[in-house]
Amino acid sequence: MKFFTTAPSVRNIKFETMNKTELKGTLNEQKGKLKQKFAALTDDDLMYAEGKKEEMYGRLQKKLGKTKEELHKIMEEI
């Protein structure tokens, strides 16, 4: 029995790359807005590594004195 797989087309690869680029731009925009709203925040506070979301929220909670729920609300507003 043979299994056939199809390679992603060039169009799909470009689309995926564009989405990642757009996502990075959106994240940078959100970081900028947070830094405007909370002048005490630094790039290190907003550093996000994949799989480390809770760690970032912990840093923000400590720095801003906000609860996790308050931070989620702030993020939704941005």
C-alpha positions in Angstrom: 0.0 0.0 0.0 1.4 3.4 -1.0 0.6 6.7 0.8 0.7 9.8 -1.1 1.4 13.1 0.5 1.3 16.5 -1.2 3.9 19.1 -0.6 2.6 22.5 0.4 2.3 24.8 -2.5 4.4 27.9 -2.7 1.2 30.0 -2.2 0.5 28.3 1.1 4.0 28.8 2.3 3.8 32.5 1.5 0.4 32.8 3.2 1.8 31.1 6.4 4.8 33.4 6.4 2.6 36.5 5.9 0.5 35.4 8.9 3.5 35.0 11.1 4.8 38.4 10.1 1.4 40.0 10.7 1.2 38.2 14.1 4.6 39.5 15.1 3.5 43.0 14.0 0.4 42.7 16.1 2.3 41.6 19.1 4.8 44.4 18.8 1.9 46.9 18.5 0.3 45.5 21.7 3.6 45.7 23.5 3.9 49.4 22.4 0.4 50.1 23.7 1.1 48.4 27.0 4.3 50.4 27.4 2.4 53.6 26.7 -0.3 52.7 29.3 2.2 51.5 31.9 5.5 53.5 31.6 7.2 51.2 34.1 7.2 48.2 31.7 10.3 47.3 29.9 11.0 45.0 26.9 12.1 42.3 29.3 8.8 42.5 31.1 7.0 41.9 27.8 9.3 39.2 26.5 7.1 36.3 25.4 8.6 32.9 24.6 6.3 30.2 23.2 5.0 28.1 26.0 6.0 30.7 28.6 2.8 32.8 28.6 2.1 32.2 32.3 5.7 33.3 33.1 5.1 36.6 31.2 1.8 37.1 33.1 3.6 36.5 36.3 6.2 39.1 35.6 3.5 41.6 34.6 1.4 40.8 37.7 4.4 41.5 40.0 5.5 44.6 38.2 2.1 46.2 37.9 0.4 44.8 41.0 -2.5 43.5 39.0 -4.4 40.3 39.2 -4.4 37.8 36.4 -8.0 38.7 35.6 -7.2 42.4 35.5 -4.3 41.7 33.1 -6.5 39.6 30.8 -9.1 42.5 30.8 -6.3 45.0 29.9 -5.1 42.7 27.1 -8.6 42.4 25.7 -9.0 46.2 25.7 -5.8 46.8 23.6 
